[in-house]
Amino acid sequence: MEGKTTLIVGAGIFGVSTAYHLALRSPDPSNITLLDRATPPSNNNLGASADLNKIVRADYSSPLYMELGFEAIEAWKTLPFFRDAGIYHQSGWIAMDEMGSDVPTRIRENFRNGGYDGVIIDMEEEKVRGAWGGVLQRTDCERFGSYYFNKSAGWVEAGRALGIMLQEAIRLGVRYEAVEAKRLVFPGDGNGVQGVETEDGTVFRADRVLLATGAWTSKLMSSLEDELGMPDAQRVERQVYAAGVCVAHFQLSEEEEEGYSKLPVLVYGGQGEIIPPTSNGILKFTSTTSFKNTIQTASGHEISVPIEDQLDAPRGLQEDLVAAVRARLPQLLDGERKPDYYRLCWDSISDSQHPLIDRHADPRLENLYFAVGGSFHFYKFLPTIGQYVANVLESVENASGRDTAWSWKSTGVSAKGVHESLIPKREFRDFI
């Protein structure tokens, strides 16, 4: 693969991590070009990666993601540019699991089999209510049957970390261009996809093209799929599709910040999560109420695309989040207080919540690759996921079933997903 040029479209976690890891192994990193609509550090608040903060944990019912989780945690702690920036916070997390759920049992089994059982501490409800300064004293625990604390988990300053790794890739020699990708260039001469044309008409060409375009993947692919006459079953929308969730933020007072900073990451079953306050006192709630935004393309195919205005959450989503806050930290709503602002967070999601890290299945597009489908849980792998994507680009086998889990699927996946509660069952318009 020496001398091959690589074009990466999208500077989220997949794109940035791949650019970095490719540059480490490339004799000429200037052969790698990374495109994104934003200027560095690509923190334009549109993609799921450019967020305030994200959870880092290895608590998975899937052994594959438990292993990847612990690998990522080690990298967050030891990579010099992350370690020196102090952006990873090992707060631990408290998991409140719903009655009848077998997820805690499966997680414990994976931890035992992997030799990590010592990091989990089981807790009783009353101890949960009294811990961390009593901030969970008024929490509604009626639906939960078990609780545990995992000291190995934490959270990371997401947008800042993404920018740091991007700058490191650029320092290694990766070319970065702030442009808006419009369409894929496919002359139909038997040489596959030759590059990307941007909104201003500029064409960027490369021997291989990697789409790390997240929730915007179907939108970018649809015109080429039309040109090739692809049926629905062969379109990328059947692999991954755009889904959104709504996030609420509270600006805390200094006194509140001191109290809530004692709280670890709080995950309440399949319903949502709370991340401790940032250094400027913002407390974030995330709901698992997810949704699609389905449109019909000019050719009559249905795809889900993100809403461009991501700070205008409709009343229905606001009410859903306020109800979640009232059940978990009701004191935040005392005196008719409301969240200070909301954000719609969009990601690409697959039915199994595995990503798609593979070349296109159509032989006419054999030099077109994908690294998409973060399914709202892949940010934690920013330090490491790029090495696996780079292997796929260079036809190097990834071990432990990774390539099978991340491959282009010809049929539906019947196995349990790794983040099942995020599968969207409603449309964005339902909340307006």
QUIJO-V486738 format. One line per field, one symbol per residue. ss: DSSP state (H for helix, E for strand, - for the rest). psi: psi as a letter, one per 20 degrees, with the letter a starting at -180 (. if undefined). burial: 1 if it has 16 or more other ideal C-beta (glycine too) atoms within 10 Angstrom, else 0. A space follows every 50 residues. Layout:
BEGIN
ss = ???
psi = ???
burial = ???
END
This chain:
BEGIN
ss = -----EEEE---HHHHHHHHHHHHH---HHHEEEEE----------E--- ---EEE------HHHHHHHHHHHHHHHH-HHHH----EE---EEEEEE-- --HHHHHHHHHHHH--HHHEEEE-HHHHHH-HHH---------EEEEEEE ---EEE-HHHHHHHHHHHHHHH--EEEE--EEEEE---------EEEE-- --EEE--EEEE--HHHHHHHHHHHHHH----HHH-HHH--EEEEEEEEEE E--HHHHHHH----EEEE---EEEE------EEEEEE---EE-EEE---- -EEE----------HHHHHHHHHHHHHH-HHHHHHH----EEEEEEEEE- -----EEEE---HHH--EEEEE------HHH---HHHHHHHHH------- -HHHH--------------HHH---EEHHHH-
psi = jpipqpopoolbgggghggghghhjpiniiippppqiqqqkkmjjgrhhm rgqqqorjnqiphghgghghggghhhhhpghgghikipomirqppopqpi pjghghgggggghikjiiipoqqqghhghirljkijhjpojhiqiqqqpo iirbrqnghggghghghgghhiippppnropgrqonikjjjbpibpprhj iqppqrhqppoljcijghghhhhghghikprghiqhhigqrpqqrqpqpp oqrhgggggiiiprpponbkhaqppqqrhjkpppppqjorqrnprprhjj qpqpqqphojinprhghghghhhgghhgmhhhjqkkqrqhrrpppprqqr hijqronrrqhphikijpqqnrlhkjjihhjghhhhhhghgghjkppprk jghghjrppirqpiqprilhiippirqhhhi.
burial = 00001111111111111111111001001011111111011110011111 11111111111111111111011011001001000011111111111100 00110111011000010011001000011011001100101001011111 01111111111111111111010111001011111100000111111100 00010111111111111111111110000100011111111111111111 01000110111011111110111111110011111111111111001000 10111100010011011101110110111001000000100111111111 11111111110001101111111111111111111111111110000100 01101111100000001110011100010010
END
